[in-house]
Amino acid sequence: MSTTIVEVAPRGTDAAYSLAGELIVPRLVARRRRRVEVALVAGRAMLLPGDHVHLDIRVGEGCTLDLVDIGGLVVYGRPDLGDEPSGWHAAITLAPGARLTWEGLPTVVTADGELLRSTVLRLSSGSSVALRETLVLGRTGESGGRLSSDLDATDAAGPLLRETLEVQGDRPEPGVLGRARVMDSIVVLGERLGPVDETGIARLDLAGEGTTLRHLGDAAHHSPLGELWRAAVASRRDEEVLACAG
């Protein structure tokens, strides 16, 4: 298993950071006071059967971390490497007042690929997170392989969101993805999104502080969530500027 570490912690009025990883390599893009931007870069072609990536992401009190994927993730299957599934697991911990924005690019599970994927989020008082994730079954012309994806999010009051998706590209299930190849999602926790144009998307406002937006379709570039994501990120940054000015 390969572990990638992205840690941001307050240091006076600025932020200190720690970056490490091999399969997923974190690179500093910018740092301004307590805001840090980091790019996640694939160290090689991935994911191959048996590859297991663990991301340990920690954002300290009052700090902001912007994560950006550089290139999407492709889950390959190769008979000569066996049939062990690939793994991609992220553990995210946010201290009080911490903010995380993660712009994920598409994860494509090829016809022979199998991916076990999980995201665990632990939020503290006053912290918030905005995630964009796009899951795609198969490259163009493929039906796609097997995907198991879990998300488990809690805050100081208890569970916020728990969900599991299990699909296989050549065996579409009604009431899950149906015949859609793409599930595009925006997940905001620790706060709620304001009104948006909900044409072609499903919105769920959680019992706690949070909102999910989802679109099912046949092509990632046709998703209406791209524009909504850019608007949501711009709004979060405006809020941070106002907070700093105050």
N, C-alpha and C positions, 0 to 999 in steps of 0.2 A: 504494500500500500504506500502511495505517495501522499505526503501531507503538505499542503500549502497554507502558510500562515500570513494573515494580514491583520496587524494589530495597530491601533491608533490610541494614544493616551495623552491626556493633558500634560503640558509642561509649561507652567507659568501661563502666559497669554497665548502661547503657541501649542503645537501638537508634536509629540514624538511619534515615530512609527517604526514598526518592525515588519520586514517582508522576507519571505523565504518560500521556496518551492522548486520542483523539478518538472513534473508533468504539466502542471499549471504554474507559470512563472509570473509573480506579481511585479509590476514595474511602476515606480513613482512617475506620475504625470505632472502634478503640481501640488504645492503646499502653500496655504495662505492662512496664517494664524491657526485657528483650530479646525480648519477645513483641509482635508487631504483627498486628492484624486489619484486612484490607482487603476492601471490597466492590467487585465488578466490575459496572459499570452500563452498559447499552447507551446510546450517545449518540443513537441514532435507530433507526428501524425497520431491521432487518437480519436476515440478510445478503441483499442484492440481488445479481443477477448481476454479476460483476466486482468485488465487494467483496473485499478481501483484508486480513485482520487478522493481525498478528504480535505475539505477546506475549513479551516478554523479562523473565523472572522470575529474580531472583538473591537468594539468601538467604545472608548472611554467616556467618562462623564463630560457632558457639554461639547463633545467633538462631533464632527460631521465627516463621513466617509462616502465618497462617490466611487463606485466600482463600475468599470466599463469592460465588457468582453471585446477582445480583438479577434475577430473571426469566430464563426459558430463552431459547434461541437458535433462531430460525426461519429456515430457508434458503428463500428465495422464488425462483420463476422467473417472468420476465416477458418475453414475446416481443418487446415494444417495446424492451427493453434488451439484446437479443441473447442468445446462448446461452453466453457465457463463464461457466465455473464460478465459484463463490465459494470463497474460501480462508480457512482458520482454522489458524494455526500457532503453537505454543507452544514456546519454548526455555527450559528450566528448569535452572539451575545452583545446586548446593548445596555450600557450603564445608564443611570438617570440622565435625562436630557440629551442623550446621544441620538444621532440621526444617520440613517443609511439609505442611500439610493443605489440600486443595482440594475443597470441596464444590460440584461442578458440577451445575447443573440441566439438564433434558433439552434436547438438540439435536434439532430436528425438521426433517427434509428433506421439503419439500412435494412434491407429485406432479411439478411442473415444475422443482424445484430440483436443483442439482448441487453437491456440496461435496467439496473436497479438504482433508483434515484431517490434521495431523501433530502429534505431541508428542515432543520430544527431551528426555531427562532425563540430566543428568550429576551423579552423586552422588560425594561424597568420603568419606573415612574417618569413620565414626561418624555420617553423615547419614542421614536417612530421609524418606520421602514417603508420604502416603496420599491417593489420588485417588478420587473418585466421578464416574463419567461414565455418562450415559444417552443412547443413540442411538436415535432413533425414525424409522421410515420412514413418513412421511405423517401428516397430521392425521386426525381421526376421519372415516372413510369414504373415505380416500385410500389408494392403494397405496404412495405414496412415490416419491421420485426416485432419483438416483444418489449413492452415497457411497463415497469411498475414504478410509480412515482408517489411519494408520500410527503406531506407537509404537516408539521406540528408546530403551532405557535401559541405561546402563553405570555401573559404579562403578570404584573404583581397581583392582580385579582384572580388569576386562574387561566383556564384555556380560552384562547381567542378563536383559533381556527384549526381544525384537524380534518384532513381529507386524504383519500387514497384513490389513485387512478391505476387500473390494470387493464391493458389492451394488447391486442395482437393484430397487426396490420391485415393479415389475410383472413381474419375472423371478426369482422365488424359486428358490434353488438348494439341493437336498438336501445336507446335510453342512456348510452354512455357517450361514445363519439359518433355512433352510427357509421356512415360512410365517409365522414370527414377525415382528412389526413392531418389537419393542423388544429391545435388548441393553443390559442394565444391568450395570455392572461396578464392583467395588472393586479397586483395585490398590495394594498395599502393598509398598514396596521399601526395603531397608536393614534390615529386620527381618521376622519372620514372624508372621502372625496365629496366635493360639491356637485351640483347638477351638471350632467354632461349629455351630449347627444348620444342617445342609447340605440340608435339605428344599427341593427345587425349585431348587437351585443347583449349579453345577459349580465345584469347587475345584482349583486347581493350585498346589502348592508348588514354587517354582523351585529349580534347582540351586544358585543363589546365595541370598542373603538376600532373600526376597520371597514373596508369596502373591497370587494373583488369585482373586476370586470372581465368577461370572457367572450371570446369569439371563436366559433368553430367554422372551418372552411377548408378549401382545397389547396390554397397557396398562401404562404406566409405574407407575401408582398401585397396581397389583397385585403389584409386585415385592417379594419378601421382604428385599431388601438394605437397605431404608430403616432398619429396626430394627438390623440388623447394623452399618450405618455409624454410627449414633448410639452404639452400644456401643463400636465401635473408636475413635471420636474421644474419648469419655469416658475410655477406657483410656489413650490417648496423653497426655491432659492430666493424668491422675493420675500417670503416670510423670514428667512434667515437674515437677510439684509436689514429688514425692519427690526428684528430682535437685537441685532448688533447695534443699530442706531439708537435703540431705546436704552 
